[in-house]
Amino acid sequence: MPAKSKAQQKAAGAALAAKRGEKKKSELKGASKGMEESMTEKELEEMASTKRKGKKEHVSDK
């Protein structure tokens, strides 16, 4: 599943780093904390590797 915004991509990258042990899980905040717990490494990798060109910084849920 590709990221819908730059913020979502950054959160996935942080969660991926924690899942791989490159970052402490206690350093995660907000969405990245939930992503780390609920998504697989492959899902996080796919979301974090989405191209940023043309993406908004934030996308509303509505």
Predicted model as a PDB file, atoms N, CA, C, CB and O in Angstrom, pLDDT in the B-factor column:
MODEL        1                                                                  
ATOM      1  N   MET A   1       0.854  -1.170   0.000  1.00 78.00           N  
ATOM      2  CA  MET A   1       0.000   0.000   0.000  1.00 78.00           C  
ATOM      3  C   MET A   1       0.907   1.242   0.000  1.00 78.00           C  
ATOM      4  CB  MET A   1      -0.976  -0.007   1.237  1.00 78.00           C  
ATOM      5  O   MET A   1       1.683   1.427   0.938  1.00 78.00           O  
ATOM      6  N   PRO A   2       0.827   2.076  -1.008  1.00 82.00           N  
ATOM      7  CA  PRO A   2       1.669   3.276  -1.048  1.00 82.00           C  
ATOM      8  C   PRO A   2       1.185   4.356  -0.077  1.00 82.00           C  
ATOM      9  CB  PRO A   2       1.704   3.838  -2.464  1.00 82.00           C  
ATOM     10  O   PRO A   2       0.003   4.428   0.258  1.00 82.00           O  
ATOM     11  N   ALA A   3       2.120   5.184   0.361  1.00 85.00           N  
ATOM     12  CA  ALA A   3       1.784   6.285   1.268  1.00 85.00           C  
ATOM     13  C   ALA A   3       0.955   7.325   0.524  1.00 85.00           C  
ATOM     14  CB  ALA A   3       3.069   6.931   1.858  1.00 85.00           C  
ATOM     15  O   ALA A   3       1.154   7.550  -0.670  1.00 85.00           O  
ATOM     16  N   LYS A   4       0.025   7.958   1.236  1.00 84.00           N  
ATOM     17  CA  LYS A   4      -0.831   8.982   0.629  1.00 84.00           C  
ATOM     18  C   LYS A   4      -0.274  10.382   0.843  1.00 84.00           C  
ATOM     19  CB  LYS A   4      -2.242   8.898   1.199  1.00 84.00           C  
ATOM     20  O   LYS A   4      -0.702  11.321   0.172  1.00 84.00           O  
ATOM     21  N   SER A   5       0.678  10.540   1.772  1.00 88.00           N  
ATOM     22  CA  SER A   5       1.257  11.853   2.041  1.00 88.00           C  
ATOM     23  C   SER A   5       2.706  11.693   2.486  1.00 88.00           C  
ATOM     24  CB  SER A   5       0.436  12.609   3.116  1.00 88.00           C  
ATOM     25  O   SER A   5       3.148  10.596   2.827  1.00 88.00           O  
ATOM     26  N   LYS A   6       3.434  12.804   2.478  1.00 88.00           N  
ATOM     27  CA  LYS A   6       4.825  12.793   2.942  1.00 88.00           C  
ATOM     28  C   LYS A   6       4.889  12.442   4.419  1.00 88.00           C  
ATOM     29  CB  LYS A   6       5.494  14.155   2.692  1.00 88.00           C  
ATOM     30  O   LYS A   6       5.796  11.727   4.846  1.00 88.00           O  
ATOM     31  N   ALA A   7       3.940  12.935   5.202  1.00 89.00           N  
ATOM     32  CA  ALA A   7       3.918  12.666   6.640  1.00 89.00           C  
ATOM     33  C   ALA A   7       3.730  11.175   6.905  1.00 89.00           C  
ATOM     34  CB  ALA A   7       2.799  13.474   7.323  1.00 89.00           C  
ATOM     35  O   ALA A   7       4.373  10.615   7.793  1.00 89.00           O  
ATOM     36  N   GLN A   8       2.853  10.535   6.139  1.00 90.00           N  
ATOM     37  CA  GLN A   8       2.612   9.109   6.305  1.00 90.00           C  
ATOM     38  C   GLN A   8       3.867   8.316   5.922  1.00 90.00           C  
ATOM     39  CB  GLN A   8       1.402   8.659   5.452  1.00 90.00           C  
ATOM     40  O   GLN A   8       4.184   7.308   6.554  1.00 90.00           O  
ATOM     41  N   GLN A   9       4.570   8.768   4.900  1.00 91.00           N  
ATOM     42  CA  GLN A   9       5.794   8.107   4.462  1.00 91.00           C  
ATOM     43  C   GLN A   9       6.879   8.221   5.531  1.00 91.00           C  
ATOM     44  CB  GLN A   9       6.285   8.708   3.135  1.00 91.00           C  
ATOM     45  O   GLN A   9       7.587   7.253   5.808  1.00 91.00           O  
ATOM     46  N   LYS A  10       7.007   9.394   6.126  1.00 91.00           N  
ATOM     47  CA  LYS A  10       8.002   9.603   7.179  1.00 91.00           C  
ATOM     48  C   LYS A  10       7.702   8.738   8.402  1.00 91.00           C  
ATOM     49  CB  LYS A  10       8.051  11.082   7.582  1.00 91.00           C  
ATOM     50  O   LYS A  10       8.612   8.167   9.003  1.00 91.00           O  
ATOM     51  N   ALA A  11       6.432   8.644   8.765  1.00 93.00           N  
ATOM     52  CA  ALA A  11       6.031   7.821   9.904  1.00 93.00           C  
ATOM     53  C   ALA A  11       6.343   6.353   9.634  1.00 93.00           C  
ATOM     54  CB  ALA A  11       4.530   8.003  10.205  1.00 93.00           C  
ATOM     55  O   ALA A  11       6.800   5.641  10.528  1.00 93.00           O  
ATOM     56  N   ALA A  12       6.102   5.903   8.424  1.00 94.00           N  
ATOM     57  CA  ALA A  12       6.391   4.510   8.059  1.00 94.00           C  
ATOM     58  C   ALA A  12       7.892   4.249   8.121  1.00 94.00           C  
ATOM     59  CB  ALA A  12       5.850   4.191   6.643  1.00 94.00           C  
ATOM     60  O   ALA A  12       8.320   3.178   8.550  1.00 94.00           O  
ATOM     61  N   GLY A  13       8.685   5.217   7.698  1.00 94.00           N  
ATOM     62  CA  GLY A  13      10.140   5.079   7.757  1.00 94.00           C  
ATOM     63  C   GLY A  13      10.644   4.963   9.177  1.00 94.00           C  
ATOM     64  O   GLY A  13      11.529   4.155   9.460  1.00 94.00           O  
ATOM     65  N   ALA A  14      10.092   5.761  10.073  1.00 95.00           N  
ATOM     66  CA  ALA A  14      10.486   5.709  11.483  1.00 95.00           C  
ATOM     67  C   ALA A  14      10.077   4.370  12.097  1.00 95.00           C  
ATOM     68  CB  ALA A  14       9.850   6.881  12.272  1.00 95.00           C  
ATOM     69  O   ALA A  14      10.847   3.770  12.848  1.00 95.00           O  
ATOM     70  N   ALA A  15       8.871   3.901  11.782  1.00 95.00           N  
ATOM     71  CA  ALA A  15       8.398   2.618  12.298  1.00 95.00           C  
ATOM     72  C   ALA A  15       9.251   1.468  11.768  1.00 95.00           C  
ATOM     73  CB  ALA A  15       6.925   2.401  11.923  1.00 95.00           C  
ATOM     74  O   ALA A  15       9.540   0.517  12.494  1.00 95.00           O  
ATOM     75  N   LEU A  16       9.647   1.558  10.519  1.00 95.00           N  
ATOM     76  CA  LEU A  16      10.483   0.531   9.912  1.00 95.00           C  
ATOM     77  C   LEU A  16      11.845   0.474  10.599  1.00 95.00           C  
ATOM     78  CB  LEU A  16      10.653   0.794   8.409  1.00 95.00           C  
ATOM     79  O   LEU A  16      12.364  -0.609  10.869  1.00 95.00           O  
ATOM     80  N   ALA A  17      12.418   1.635  10.878  1.00 95.00           N  
ATOM     81  CA  ALA A  17      13.712   1.685  11.568  1.00 95.00           C  
ATOM     82  C   ALA A  17      13.615   1.040  12.952  1.00 95.00           C  
ATOM     83  CB  ALA A  17      14.198   3.145  11.696  1.00 95.00           C  
ATOM     84  O   ALA A  17      14.531   0.332  13.371  1.00 95.00           O  
ATOM     85  N   ALA A  18      12.527   1.278  13.649  1.00 95.00           N  
ATOM     86  CA  ALA A  18      12.333   0.684  14.973  1.00 95.00           C  
ATOM     87  C   ALA A  18      12.145  -0.825  14.873  1.00 95.00           C  
ATOM     88  CB  ALA A  18      11.126   1.319  15.673  1.00 95.00           C  
ATOM     89  O   ALA A  18      12.675  -1.578  15.691  1.00 95.00           O  
ATOM     90  N   LYS A  19      11.396  -1.260  13.878  1.00 94.00           N  
ATOM     91  CA  LYS A  19      11.156  -2.697  13.710  1.00 94.00           C  
ATOM     92  C   LYS A  19      12.456  -3.430  13.392  1.00 94.00           C  
ATOM     93  CB  LYS A  19      10.121  -2.945  12.596  1.00 94.00           C  
ATOM     94  O   LYS A  19      12.633  -4.582  13.788  1.00 94.00           O  
ATOM     95  N   ARG A  20      13.364  -2.768  12.679  1.00 94.00           N  
ATOM     96  CA  ARG A  20      14.651  -3.369  12.326  1.00 94.00           C  
ATOM     97  C   ARG A  20      15.683  -3.237  13.444  1.00 94.00           C  
ATOM     98  CB  ARG A  20      15.189  -2.732  11.060  1.00 94.00           C  
ATOM     99  O   ARG A  20      16.771  -3.807  13.358  1.00 94.00           O  
ATOM    100  N   GLY A  21      15.344  -2.486  14.490  1.00 93.00           N  
ATOM    101  CA  GLY A  21      16.266  -2.315  15.604  1.00 93.00           C  
ATOM    102  C   GLY A  21      17.260  -1.182  15.412  1.00 93.00           C  
ATOM    103  O   GLY A  21      18.216  -1.064  16.178  1.00 93.00           O  
ATOM    104  N   GLU A  22      17.049  -0.345  14.396  1.00 94.00           N  
ATOM    105  CA  GLU A  22      17.930   0.780  14.119  1.00 94.00           C  
ATOM    106  C   GLU A  22      17.570   1.999  14.967  1.00 94.00           C  
ATOM    107  CB  GLU A  22      17.874   1.138  12.642  1.00 94.00           C  
ATOM    108  O   GLU A  22      18.347   2.949  15.063  1.00 94.00           O  
ATOM    109  N   LYS A  23      16.406   1.966  15.569  1.00 93.00           N  
ATOM    110  CA  LYS A  23      15.895   3.057  16.390  1.00 93.00           C  
ATOM    111  C   LYS A  23      15.153   2.439  17.567  1.00 93.00           C  
ATOM    112  CB  LYS A  23      14.963   4.016  15.565  1.00 93.00           C  
ATOM    113  O   LYS A  23      14.550   1.375  17.429  1.00 93.00           O  
ATOM    114  N   LYS A  24      15.190   3.086  18.707  1.00 94.00           N  
ATOM    115  CA  LYS A  24      14.496   2.569  19.878  1.00 94.00           C  
ATOM    116  C   LYS A  24      12.985   2.735  19.712  1.00 94.00           C  
ATOM    117  CB  LYS A  24      14.981   3.284  21.156  1.00 94.00           C  
ATOM    118  O   LYS A  24      12.514   3.782  19.269  1.00 94.00           O  
ATOM    119  N   LYS A  25      12.235   1.697  20.070  1.00 92.00           N  
ATOM    120  CA  LYS A  25      10.772   1.763  19.974  1.00 92.00           C  
ATOM    121  C   LYS A  25      10.216   2.852  20.882  1.00 92.00           C  
ATOM    122  CB  LYS A  25      10.145   0.407  20.335  1.00 92.00           C  
ATOM    123  O   LYS A  25       9.167   3.426  20.589  1.00 92.00           O  
ATOM    124  N   SER A  26      10.903   3.140  21.975  1.00 92.00           N  
ATOM    125  CA  SER A  26      10.439   4.164  22.915  1.00 92.00           C  
ATOM    126  C   SER A  26      10.532   5.576  22.327  1.00 92.00           C  
ATOM    127  CB  SER A  26      11.249   4.091  24.205  1.00 92.00           C  
ATOM    128  O   SER A  26       9.926   6.505  22.861  1.00 92.00           O  
ATOM    129  N   GLU A  27      11.278   5.745  21.244  1.00 93.00           N  
ATOM    130  CA  GLU A  27      11.414   7.056  20.595  1.00 93.00           C  
ATOM    131  C   GLU A  27      10.264   7.357  19.637  1.00 93.00           C  
ATOM    132  CB  GLU A  27      12.731   7.127  19.843  1.00 93.00           C  
ATOM    133  O   GLU A  27      10.106   8.496  19.199  1.00 93.00           O  
ATOM    134  N   LEU A  28       9.467   6.350  19.312  1.00 94.00           N  
ATOM    135  CA  LEU A  28       8.363   6.533  18.370  1.00 94.00           C  
ATOM    136  C   LEU A  28       7.217   7.301  19.022  1.00 94.00           C  
ATOM    137  CB  LEU A  28       7.865   5.172  17.853  1.00 94.00           C  
ATOM    138  O   LEU A  28       6.951   7.163  20.216  1.00 94.00           O  
ATOM    139  N   LYS A  29       6.547   8.110  18.207  1.00 92.00           N  
ATOM    140  CA  LYS A  29       5.396   8.889  18.667  1.00 92.00           C  
ATOM    141  C   LYS A  29       4.281   8.773  17.645  1.00 92.00           C  
ATOM    142  CB  LYS A  29       5.777  10.379  18.897  1.00 92.00           C  
ATOM    143  O   LYS A  29       4.523   8.491  16.472  1.00 92.00           O  
ATOM    144  N   GLY A  30       3.075   8.990  18.098  1.00 91.00           N  
ATOM    145  CA  GLY A  30       1.911   9.087  17.211  1.00 91.00           C  
ATOM    146  C   GLY A  30       1.728   7.920  16.271  1.00 91.00           C  
ATOM    147  O   GLY A  30       1.749   6.760  16.685  1.00 91.00           O  
ATOM    148  N   ALA A  31       1.545   8.239  14.991  1.00 91.00           N  
ATOM    149  CA  ALA A  31       1.208   7.244  13.978  1.00 91.00           C  
ATOM    150  C   ALA A  31       2.304   6.201  13.803  1.00 91.00           C  
ATOM    151  CB  ALA A  31       0.937   7.923  12.656  1.00 91.00           C  
ATOM    152  O   ALA A  31       2.007   5.030  13.568  1.00 91.00           O  
ATOM    153  N   SER A  32       3.558   6.605  13.913  1.00 94.00           N  
ATOM    154  CA  SER A  32       4.638   5.646  13.706  1.00 94.00           C  
ATOM    155  C   SER A  32       4.628   4.556  14.772  1.00 94.00           C  
ATOM    156  CB  SER A  32       5.985   6.361  13.704  1.00 94.00           C  
ATOM    157  O   SER A  32       5.005   3.418  14.494  1.00 94.00           O  
ATOM    158  N   LYS A  33       4.206   4.888  15.977  1.00 94.00           N  
ATOM    159  CA  LYS A  33       4.126   3.902  17.057  1.00 94.00           C  
ATOM    160  C   LYS A  33       3.073   2.843  16.716  1.00 94.00           C  
ATOM    161  CB  LYS A  33       3.787   4.593  18.412  1.00 94.00           C  
ATOM    162  O   LYS A  33       3.314   1.645  16.867  1.00 94.00           O  
ATOM    163  N   GLY A  34       1.926   3.287  16.263  1.00 93.00           N  
ATOM    164  CA  GLY A  34       0.864   2.358  15.877  1.00 93.00           C  
ATOM    165  C   GLY A  34       1.236   1.533  14.658  1.00 93.00           C  
ATOM    166  O   GLY A  34       0.914   0.347  14.581  1.00 93.00           O  
ATOM    167  N   MET A  35       1.909   2.154  13.713  1.00 93.00           N  
ATOM    168  CA  MET A  35       2.334   1.447  12.504  1.00 93.00           C  
ATOM    169  C   MET A  35       3.315   0.335  12.850  1.00 93.00           C  
ATOM    170  CB  MET A  35       2.970   2.423  11.502  1.00 93.00           C  
ATOM    171  O   MET A  35       3.218  -0.766  12.310  1.00 93.00           O  
ATOM    172  N   GLU A  36       4.243   0.609  13.730  1.00 94.00           N  
ATOM    173  CA  GLU A  36       5.263  -0.371  14.105  1.00 94.00           C  
ATOM    174  C   GLU A  36       4.623  -1.613  14.720  1.00 94.00           C  
ATOM    175  CB  GLU A  36       6.268   0.250  15.090  1.00 94.00           C  
ATOM    176  O   GLU A  36       5.075  -2.735  14.493  1.00 94.00           O  
ATOM    177  N   GLU A  37       3.572  -1.398  15.495  1.00 93.00           N  
ATOM    178  CA  GLU A  37       2.900  -2.500  16.178  1.00 93.00           C  
ATOM    179  C   GLU A  37       1.983  -3.294  15.252  1.00 93.00           C  
ATOM    180  CB  GLU A  37       2.104  -1.969  17.346  1.00 93.00           C  
ATOM    181  O   GLU A  37       1.851  -4.509  15.403  1.00 93.00           O  
ATOM    182  N   SER A  38       1.352  -2.622  14.303  1.00 94.00           N  
ATOM    183  CA  SER A  38       0.303  -3.276  13.526  1.00 94.00           C  
ATOM    184  C   SER A  38       0.696  -3.709  12.111  1.00 94.00           C  
ATOM    185  CB  SER A  38      -0.850  -2.371  13.434  1.00 94.00           C  
ATOM    186  O   SER A  38      -0.042  -4.463  11.477  1.00 94.00           O  
ATOM    187  N   MET A  39       1.838  -3.249  11.606  1.00 94.00           N  
ATOM    188  CA  MET A  39       2.214  -3.561  10.229  1.00 94.00           C  
ATOM    189  C   MET A  39       3.459  -4.440  10.178  1.00 94.00           C  
ATOM    190  CB  MET A  39       2.451  -2.275   9.441  1.00 94.00           C  
ATOM    191  O   MET A  39       4.295  -4.409  11.081  1.00 94.00           O  
ATOM    192  N   THR A  40       3.568  -5.221   9.112  1.00 94.00           N  
ATOM    193  CA  THR A  40       4.748  -6.054   8.936  1.00 94.00           C  
ATOM    194  C   THR A  40       5.891  -5.210   8.376  1.00 94.00           C  
ATOM    195  CB  THR A  40       4.443  -7.251   8.002  1.00 94.00           C  
ATOM    196  O   THR A  40       5.676  -4.097   7.897  1.00 94.00           O  
ATOM    197  N   GLU A  41       7.091  -5.747   8.443  1.00 95.00           N  
ATOM    198  CA  GLU A  41       8.254  -5.038   7.900  1.00 95.00           C  
ATOM    199  C   GLU A  41       8.090  -4.798   6.409  1.00 95.00           C  
ATOM    200  CB  GLU A  41       9.543  -5.829   8.168  1.00 95.00           C  
ATOM    201  O   GLU A  41       8.470  -3.740   5.906  1.00 95.00           O  
ATOM    202  N   LYS A  42       7.530  -5.763   5.699  1.00 95.00           N  
ATOM    203  CA  LYS A  42       7.327  -5.619   4.255  1.00 95.00           C  
ATOM    204  C   LYS A  42       6.333  -4.493   3.945  1.00 95.00           C  
ATOM    205  CB  LYS A  42       6.827  -6.947   3.651  1.00 95.00           C  
ATOM    206  O   LYS A  42       6.560  -3.698   3.033  1.00 95.00           O  
ATOM    207  N   GLU A  43       5.240  -4.427   4.700  1.00 94.00           N  
ATOM    208  CA  GLU A  43       4.241  -3.366   4.496  1.00 94.00           C  
ATOM    209  C   GLU A  43       4.854  -1.993   4.764  1.00 94.00           C  
ATOM    210  CB  GLU A  43       3.014  -3.589   5.412  1.00 94.00           C  
ATOM    211  O   GLU A  43       4.625  -1.043   4.016  1.00 94.00           O  
ATOM    212  N   LEU A  44       5.634  -1.899   5.840  1.00 94.00           N  
ATOM    213  CA  LEU A  44       6.272  -0.627   6.179  1.00 94.00           C  
ATOM    214  C   LEU A  44       7.281  -0.218   5.106  1.00 94.00           C  
ATOM    215  CB  LEU A  44       6.965  -0.723   7.548  1.00 94.00           C  
ATOM    216  O   LEU A  44       7.371   0.952   4.735  1.00 94.00           O  
ATOM    217  N   GLU A  45       8.032  -1.191   4.619  1.00 93.00           N  
ATOM    218  CA  GLU A  45       9.017  -0.925   3.575  1.00 93.00           C  
ATOM    219  C   GLU A  45       8.352  -0.391   2.322  1.00 93.00           C  
ATOM    220  CB  GLU A  45       9.805  -2.186   3.250  1.00 93.00           C  
ATOM    221  O   GLU A  45       8.843   0.552   1.701  1.00 93.00           O  
ATOM    222  N   GLU A  46       7.234  -0.995   1.953  1.00 92.00           N  
ATOM    223  CA  GLU A  46       6.485  -0.571   0.769  1.00 92.00           C  
ATOM    224  C   GLU A  46       5.964   0.857   0.932  1.00 92.00           C  
ATOM    225  CB  GLU A  46       5.316  -1.533   0.501  1.00 92.00           C  
ATOM    226  O   GLU A  46       6.036   1.659   0.001  1.00 92.00           O  
ATOM    227  N   MET A  47       5.445   1.166   2.104  1.00 90.00           N  
ATOM    228  CA  MET A  47       4.898   2.494   2.355  1.00 90.00           C  
ATOM    229  C   MET A  47       6.015   3.548   2.427  1.00 90.00           C  
ATOM    230  CB  MET A  47       4.082   2.492   3.658  1.00 90.00           C  
ATOM    231  O   MET A  47       5.857   4.655   1.913  1.00 90.00           O  
ATOM    232  N   ALA A  48       7.114   3.209   3.050  1.00 90.00           N  
ATOM    233  CA  ALA A  48       8.214   4.160   3.208  1.00 90.00           C  
ATOM    234  C   ALA A  48       8.923   4.433   1.886  1.00 90.00           C  
ATOM    235  CB  ALA A  48       9.213   3.640   4.230  1.00 90.00           C  
ATOM    236  O   ALA A  48       9.519   5.497   1.716  1.00 90.00           O  
ATOM    237  N   SER A  49       8.869   3.496   0.955  1.00 89.00           N  
ATOM    238  CA  SER A  49       9.588   3.661  -0.308  1.00 89.00           C  
ATOM    239  C   SER A  49       8.774   4.362  -1.391  1.00 89.00           C  
ATOM    240  CB  SER A  49      10.024   2.323  -0.812  1.00 89.00           C  
ATOM    241  O   SER A  49       9.247   4.499  -2.520  1.00 89.00           O  
ATOM    242  N   THR A  50       7.577   4.801  -1.074  1.00 81.00           N  
ATOM    243  CA  THR A  50       6.733   5.524  -2.026  1.00 81.00           C  
ATOM    244  C   THR A  50       7.442   6.799  -2.488  1.00 81.00           C  
ATOM    245  CB  THR A  50       5.357   5.864  -1.391  1.00 81.00           C  
ATOM    246  O   THR A  50       8.064   7.497  -1.687  1.00 81.00           O  
ATOM    247  N   LYS A  51       7.344   7.091  -3.766  1.00 82.00           N  
ATOM    248  CA  LYS A  51       7.953   8.325  -4.283  1.00 82.00           C  
ATOM    249  C   LYS A  51       7.244   9.539  -3.693  1.00 82.00           C  
ATOM    250  CB  LYS A  51       7.892   8.365  -5.835  1.00 82.00           C  
ATOM    251  O   LYS A  51       6.023   9.536  -3.544  1.00 82.00           O  
ATOM    252  N   ARG A  52       8.005  10.570  -3.359  1.00 74.00           N  
ATOM    253  CA  ARG A  52       7.447  11.767  -2.726  1.00 74.00           C  
ATOM    254  C   ARG A  52       6.923  12.796  -3.727  1.00 74.00           C  
ATOM    255  CB  ARG A  52       8.491  12.409  -1.857  1.00 74.00           C  
ATOM    256  O   ARG A  52       6.093  13.637  -3.378  1.00 74.00           O  
ATOM    257  N   LYS A  53       7.390  12.734  -4.932  1.00 78.00           N  
ATOM    258  CA  LYS A  53       7.012  13.740  -5.915  1.00 78.00           C  
ATOM    259  C   LYS A  53       5.500  13.804  -6.085  1.00 78.00           C  
ATOM    260  CB  LYS A  53       7.678  13.448  -7.253  1.00 78.00           C  
ATOM    261  O   LYS A  53       4.853  12.790  -6.348  1.00 78.00           O  
ATOM    262  N   GLY A  54       4.945  14.993  -5.935  1.00 75.00           N  
ATOM    263  CA  GLY A  54       3.514  15.200  -6.115  1.00 75.00           C  
ATOM    264  C   GLY A  54       2.671  14.899  -4.886  1.00 75.00           C  
ATOM    265  O   GLY A  54       1.450  15.043  -4.931  1.00 75.00           O  
ATOM    266  N   LYS A  55       3.290  14.488  -3.799  1.00 76.00           N  
ATOM    267  CA  LYS A  55       2.544  14.180  -2.576  1.00 76.00           C  
ATOM    268  C   LYS A  55       2.381  15.439  -1.735  1.00 76.00           C  
ATOM    269  CB  LYS A  55       3.256  13.074  -1.759  1.00 76.00           C  
ATOM    270  O   LYS A  55       3.282  16.275  -1.673  1.00 76.00           O  
ATOM    271  N   LYS A  56       1.235  15.565  -1.095  1.00 77.00           N  
ATOM    272  CA  LYS A  56       0.997  16.655  -0.161  1.00 77.00           C  
ATOM    273  C   LYS A  56       1.690  16.320   1.148  1.00 77.00           C  
ATOM    274  CB  LYS A  56      -0.528  16.895   0.055  1.00 77.00           C  
ATOM    275  O   LYS A  56       1.969  15.152   1.423  1.00 77.00           O  
ATOM    276  N   GLU A  57       1.971  17.335   1.959  1.00 78.00           N  
ATOM    277  CA  GLU A  57       2.602  17.087   3.264  1.00 78.00           C  
ATOM    278  C   GLU A  57       1.650  16.303   4.159  1.00 78.00           C  
ATOM    279  CB  GLU A  57       3.008  18.423   3.947  1.00 78.00           C  
ATOM    280  O   GLU A  57       2.062  15.354   4.826  1.00 78.00           O  
ATOM    281  N   HIS A  58       0.389  16.695   4.174  1.00 77.00           N  
ATOM    282  CA  HIS A  58      -0.628  16.017   4.974  1.00 77.00           C  
ATOM    283  C   HIS A  58      -1.885  15.852   4.141  1.00 77.00           C  
ATOM    284  CB  HIS A  58      -0.933  16.800   6.279  1.00 77.00           C  
ATOM    285  O   HIS A  58      -2.188  16.690   3.291  1.00 77.00           O  
ATOM    286  N   VAL A  59      -2.613  14.777   4.381  1.00 79.00           N  
ATOM    287  CA  VAL A  59      -3.876  14.527   3.687  1.00 79.00           C  
ATOM    288  C   VAL A  59      -4.936  14.283   4.769  1.00 79.00           C  
ATOM    289  CB  VAL A  59      -3.764  13.292   2.683  1.00 79.00           C  
ATOM    290  O   VAL A  59      -4.729  13.488   5.686  1.00 79.00           O  
ATOM    291  N   SER A  60      -6.053  14.966   4.650  1.00 72.00           N  
ATOM    292  CA  SER A  60      -7.109  14.769   5.629  1.00 72.00           C  
ATOM    293  C   SER A  60      -7.871  13.490   5.336  1.00 72.00           C  
ATOM    294  CB  SER A  60      -8.062  15.964   5.644  1.00 72.00           C  
ATOM    295  O   SER A  60      -7.904  13.031   4.194  1.00 72.00           O  
ATOM    296  N   ASP A  61      -8.482  12.915   6.357  1.00 62.00           N  
ATOM    297  CA  ASP A  61      -9.237  11.673   6.209  1.00 62.00           C  
ATOM    298  C   ASP A  61     -10.572  11.883   5.515  1.00 62.00           C  
ATOM    299  CB  ASP A  61      -9.465  11.044   7.560  1.00 62.00           C  
ATOM    300  O   ASP A  61     -11.168  10.924   5.025  1.00 62.00           O  
ATOM    301  N   LYS A  62     -11.045  13.098   5.465  1.00 54.00           N  
ATOM    302  CA  LYS A  62     -12.370  13.378   4.909  1.00 54.00           C  
ATOM    303  C   LYS A  62     -12.367  13.485   3.419  1.00 54.00           C  
ATOM    304  CB  LYS A  62     -12.916  14.630   5.482  1.00 54.00           C  
ATOM    305  O   LYS A  62     -13.413  13.719   2.815  1.00 54.00           O  
TER     306      LYS A  62                                                      
ENDMDL                                                                          
END                                                                             
